[in-house]
Amino acid sequence: MKYPDKNQIAEILNVISEDDFVEVLPIDASNVDKVKYQLCKKFVTYLQDHKINQSELARRLEIDRSRVNWIVKYKTEHFTIDRLYELLGKLDKTIVLKVS
């Protein structure tokens, strides 16, 4: 097996950006961040359950695909709870937000 040389590694690192990774919820996350994270999780579940791609989800939500990408990568800093809840309501009119 041949390992990549320094130039190949540099090229790969240039292609990969921080936006390519899914955010992980920190242990000390605020309650607001926890709620937003759970709402984002609902979108990921919806994608999987309905076997659609992000482009189709963007069409259904009537938003840019880049915004959908932020949602499914759990980039919660880009959204408020009410915005995520409003978007989720477009997919499921019976959705109810419960706080415990």
JODA-V708784 format. One record per run of one state. SS is the DSSP state (@ for helix, = for strand, . for the rest). FROM is the first residue (numbers start at 0). LEN is the number of residues. If there is no record, write none. Layout:
# JODA-V708784
ss->[SS & SS]
from->[FROM & FROM]
len->[LEN & LEN]
This chain:
# JODA-V708784
ss->[. & @ & . & @ & . & @ & . & @ & . & @ & . & @ & . & @ & .]
from->[0 & 5 & 15 & 17 & 20 & 30 & 50 & 53 & 61 & 64 & 72 & 75 & 78 & 80 & 91]
len->[5 & 10 & 2 & 3 & 10 & 20 & 3 & 8 & 3 & 8 & 3 & 3 & 2 & 11 & 9]
